[in-house]
């Protein structure tokens, strides 16, 4: 089956973002396709390139970036939420006169239309909130 | 047939709203702060057991929260069990 995920949870509060990444890995291992992961609201903080965690802590960013690298999972970030939370790709950094990009390159800026498209083109849309 | 993923403490309005919508044939997966409703002999586990839904708890989240005495009516599942539930249930409702 084709899965898409909607991530509303901050990676810095609770385990939901990490659980979602584990869900995506497991779905792929079970033979499914994960088409798109859409990050909205505080979920967009998963793309924070400059976030530093304790050495013994797996970060949500690592988990998501691996899914993009190894399994071509599209990591789509809601641009409105991202900008509110200070997440800029290089284009938005230039446009908003921010000296550098704050978003990991594994993620792409996107709009809510991509969420609607994910819902329409997937067999399952699984939401992770809280 | 809806899979309710309940990531909210038993005292929350999300928890109460979820309870109102559970129907026969549904499944409830307790995760995050929702795992406290899996504790045996509590008001929260009793009201969940009174529904006609099949009850599950995400084992990793229960362990993280220190929830060890899980009600006998609640099955502990891992992430593969979660994916398997979404294979069976065409629709999911996230409560948080």
Interface residues (C-beta under 8 A of the other chain):
Chain A: X1 X3 X8 X9 X14 X15 X16 X19 X22 X23 X26 X27 X29 X30 X32 X124 X125 X126 X127 X128 X129 X130
Chain B: X5 X7 X8 X14 X31 X32 X33 X58 X60 X61 X64 X79 X80 X82 X83 X84 X86 X87 X90 X92 X94 X95 X96
